[in-house]
Amino acid sequence: MDHQVRSGSKPVRSSIRGGSKHVARLVALVTLLPGTLAGAHVQQTEITGRVLDETRHPLDRVDVIVNRREVRVITGATGIFTLQVSPEDSTIAFRRIGYRPIVYAIRPLPKPGDTLLVELEPSAVVLPEVIVSATATKPLRYAFTQKYDDVFRRQRMGLGTLLTRDAIDARLGASTEQLLDAIPGVRVWNGPPKRIRFARCQEPGGIAVFFDGVLQNPSRPVGQEQDNSGLLYKPPQKTQATPMDMEPEVEILSRINPADIEMIEVFRGASEIPGVYHWNGCAVIAVWTRQG
């Protein structure tokens, strides 16, 4: 076969007639060589293994890391993994939270068909210090009762003034009405007659007294209700005789022994009175007993 090419402007004739088979073989070798070299460069070996714990149970979610930085696969529920490694890979590592990580050298590779068994040892994970803080909603002494929960909730809201049991014990020997004399804005006169006055509630009749949430003031007959929402507060209709030496509120408070009182709530103005007491007067004294 003749093949003619041009070199510059002069035609050049060359002949490869005598060695056509040799040339074809050479062309085929040159054509296959790049593919063969590329295949040798990316040649990979498959490694199959299983990760177990110290009790020989399979471990899942184990990271299989090659060259200490690349996570190639993650084990499944049976702990088995299949990994492809290349000549450039040097180490294989296994890592899981709660276990001590382990690193192997890839070389020499296991024989074909062999399964690589890996056992991880448990390792305690040291957590940073955890600080738990909380704010008590009521004193510890009331932890096992819900009777006074509403009282402490009103205190957190800033409603009224609370006279605690400790404050009552500090006034040993004082009568119930005299306990209120320690509250700012409240004044108690020993009489005669004995009476209680609030800075924002000067007239008698505007003060309601509750024992364990129950109103103790005398109720008015039907048709004779009085409106205490104005500036002047008149006393409620009397249903029983009140001693001449004390006003009705003092007489009601005198019925209860200070030793039986757990705490006293005092609301010194209409704006402080919670709706739970349903009182449209100007002050409320709520006594909470130990037994109730």
C-alpha positions in Angstrom: 0.0 0.0 0.0 1.3 3.4 -0.9 0.7 6.4 1.3 1.6 9.8 0.0 2.0 12.9 2.1 3.4 16.3 1.4 6.3 17.9 3.1 6.4 21.6 2.2 5.7 21.9 -1.6 7.4 18.7 -2.7 5.5 15.4 -2.8 7.1 12.6 -0.7 6.3 8.9 -1.4 6.8 6.2 1.3 5.9 2.6 1.2 5.0 0.2 4.1 4.0 -2.6 1.7 6.4 -5.2 3.1 5.4 -5.0 6.8 1.7 -4.4 6.9 1.0 -7.0 9.7 3.8 -5.6 11.9 2.4 -2.1 11.5 -1.1 -3.2 12.4 0.2 -5.0 15.5 2.1 -1.9 16.5 -0.9 0.4 16.0 -3.0 -2.0 18.2 -0.4 -1.9 21.0 -0.2 1.8 20.9 -4.0 2.0 21.0 -4.4 -0.4 23.9 -1.5 0.9 26.0 -3.1 4.1 27.4 -6.2 2.1 28.6 -4.0 -0.6 30.2 -2.0 2.1 32.1 -5.2 3.8 33.2 -6.6 0.5 34.4 -3.5 -0.1 36.5 -3.7 3.3 38.0 -7.4 2.9 39.2 -7.1 -0.8 40.1 -9.0 -1.3 43.3 -9.4 -4.2 45.8 -12.6 -5.1 47.5 -12.4 -5.7 51.3 -15.3 -7.2 53.2 -15.5 -7.2 57.0 -17.7 -7.2 60.0 -17.5 -5.0 63.1 -18.4 -6.5 66.5 -18.4 -5.4 70.1 -16.7 -7.2 73.0 -19.7 -9.5 73.4 -19.5 -10.5 69.7 -22.7 -8.5 68.8 -22.6 -6.6 65.5 -22.3 -2.9 65.7 -24.1 -0.6 63.3 -23.4 3.0 62.4 -19.7 2.5 62.5 -17.7 4.9 60.3 -15.1 3.1 58.1 -12.4 5.7 57.4 -9.7 5.5 54.8 -6.4 7.4 55.1 -7.6 8.9 58.5 -9.9 11.5 56.8 -12.4 10.0 54.3 -15.4 8.1 55.5 -16.0 5.5 52.8 -18.8 3.4 54.2 -20.9 3.0 57.4 -21.8 -0.4 58.8 -25.5 -1.6 58.7 -27.5 -3.4 61.3 -25.5 -6.6 60.8 -22.1 -4.8 61.2 -21.0 -5.8 57.8 -19.2 -3.5 55.4 -17.7 -3.7 51.9 -14.9 -1.4 51.0 -13.0 -0.6 47.8 -9.3 0.4 48.3 -6.7 1.5 45.9 -2.9 1.3 45.9 -2.8 4.9 47.2 -4.8 4.0 50.4 -2.6 3.3 53.4 -4.8 2.9 56.5 -8.3 1.9 57.4 -10.0 3.1 60.7 -13.2 2.3 62.5 -15.0 4.9 64.7 -18.2 4.9 66.7 -19.4 7.0 69.6 -19.0 5.1 72.9 -16.2 2.9 71.5 -12.4 3.3 71.3 -11.4 4.0 67.6 -9.0 1.6 66.0 -6.7 2.0 63.0 -5.2 -0.7 60.7 -2.6 -0.7 58.0 -4.2 -1.8 54.7 -1.1 -3.7 53.6 -1.0 -6.7 53.4 -4.5 -7.1 52.1 -6.6 -10.1 53.3 -6.9 -13.0 50.9 -9.9 -13.0 48.5 -12.9 -14.5 50.2 -11.7 -13.7 53.7 -13.8 -11.6 56.0 -12.1 -9.0 58.1 -13.3 -9.2 61.7 -13.0 -6.0 63.8 -13.7 -5.8 67.5 -14.3 -2.4 69.1 -13.8 -1.9 72.8 -16.2 0.3 74.8 -14.9 3.7 75.9 -16.6 6.0 78.3 -17.5 9.4 76.9 -16.6 12.2 79.3 -19.3 14.9 79.0 -18.7 18.5 80.1 -20.2 19.6 83.4 -23.9 20.2 83.2 -25.4 22.8 85.5 -29.1 22.6 86.1 -30.7 25.6 87.8 -34.3 26.3 88.7 -36.3 28.8 90.6 -38.7 27.5 93.3 -42.3 28.5 92.9 -43.0 28.0 96.6 -41.0 27.2 99.8 -39.9 23.7 100.2 -42.1 23.2 103.3 -45.2 23.4 101.0 -43.9 21.0 98.4 -46.4 18.3 99.2 -49.5 20.5 99.3 -51.4 22.5 96.7 -53.5 24.5 99.1 -51.3 27.6 98.9 -50.3 27.4 95.2 -52.6 30.3 94.3 -51.2 32.4 97.1 -47.7 32.0 95.8 -48.8 32.6 92.3 -50.3 35.9 93.3 -47.1 36.8 95.0 -45.1 36.2 91.9 -47.4 38.5 90.1 -46.8 41.2 92.6 -50.4 41.3 94.0 -50.8 42.2 97.7 -48.5 41.6 100.7 -47.9 38.2 102.2 -47.5 37.7 105.9 -45.7 34.3 106.3 -45.7 31.9 109.1 -42.2 32.9 110.1 -43.4 36.5 110.4 -46.3 35.4 112.5 -44.0 33.4 114.8 -41.8 36.5 115.2 -44.9 38.3 116.7 -45.5 35.8 119.4 -48.3 36.9 121.7 -49.9 39.3 119.3 -53.5 38.9 118.4 -54.6 38.3 114.9 -55.5 41.9 114.1 -52.3 43.1 115.7 -50.3 40.9 113.2 -51.4 43.3 110.4 -49.8 46.3 112.1 -46.4 45.2 110.7 -47.7 45.7 107.1 -46.9 49.1 105.5 -50.1 51.1 104.9 -52.1 49.3 107.5 -52.8 50.7 111.0 -54.5 48.9 113.9 -56.1 50.9 116.8 -56.6 49.1 120.1 -59.7 51.3 120.6 -62.0 51.8 121.9 -63.3 50.6 119.6 -60.7 48.4 118.0 -60.4 49.1 114.4 -58.3 48.6 111.3 -57.5 51.3 108.7 -55.8 51.2 105.4 -54.0 54.1 103.9 -56.2 53.8 100.8 -59.3 52.5 102.6 -60.3 54.9 105.4 -64.0 54.2 105.8 -65.3 51.1 107.6 -67.2 48.6 105.5 -64.8 48.5 102.6 -62.6 45.8 104.1 -63.5 42.1 103.4 -62.2 39.2 105.5 -61.7 35.7 104.0 -60.9 32.5 105.8 -59.5 29.9 103.5 -61.1 31.6 100.5 -64.6 31.9 102.2 -66.0 35.4 102.8 -66.7 36.0 106.5 -68.3 39.5 106.4 -72.0 39.7 107.1 -74.1 39.5 103.9 -76.8 42.1 103.1 -80.4 41.2 102.8 -81.8 41.0 99.2 -82.9 44.4 98.0 -80.6 46.2 100.5 -77.3 45.7 98.7 -75.0 48.7 98.9 -72.6 49.8 96.1 -69.1 50.0 97.5 -67.4 50.9 94.3 -67.5 54.6 95.0 -65.2 56.7 97.2 -67.3 56.2 100.4 -67.6 52.7 101.8 -70.4 51.8 104.2 -70.4 48.8 106.5 -72.4 45.8 105.4 -75.8 44.9 106.9 -75.3 43.4 110.3 -76.8 40.0 111.0 -75.3 39.4 114.4 -74.4 41.7 117.3 -70.9 43.0 117.2 -69.1 43.9 120.4 -69.2 47.6 121.0 -65.4 47.8 121.7 -64.5 46.6 118.2 -65.5 47.0 114.5 -66.8 44.0 112.5 -63.5 43.3 110.7 -61.7 43.1 114.1 -64.4 40.9 115.5 -64.1 38.5 112.6 -60.3 38.3 112.9 -60.6 37.7 116.7 -62.4 34.4 116.0 -59.2 32.7 114.9 -56.2 31.9 116.9 -52.9 33.1 115.5 -51.4 29.7 116.2 -53.8 28.2 113.6 -52.8 30.7 110.9 -50.3 29.6 108.2 -50.2 32.9 106.3 -52.2 36.1 105.6 -52.7 37.9 102.3 -53.4 41.6 102.5 -54.6 43.6 99.5 -54.4 47.3 100.4 -56.3 48.9 97.5 -59.0 48.1 94.9 -56.3 47.8 92.2 -54.6 45.0 94.1 -57.6 42.8 94.8 -57.7 39.7 92.6 -60.9 38.7 90.9 -61.0 35.4 92.8 -62.3 37.3 95.9 -65.2 39.0 94.1 -65.1 42.0 96.3 -65.7 45.5 95.0 -64.6 47.2 98.2 -61.2 48.8 98.8 -59.3 46.1 100.8 -59.1 42.4 101.4 -57.6 40.4 104.3 -57.3 36.7 103.4 -56.4 34.4 106.2 -55.1 30.9 105.4 -55.2 28.4 108.2 -53.0 25.4 108.8 -55.9 22.8 109.0 -58.0 24.0 106.1 
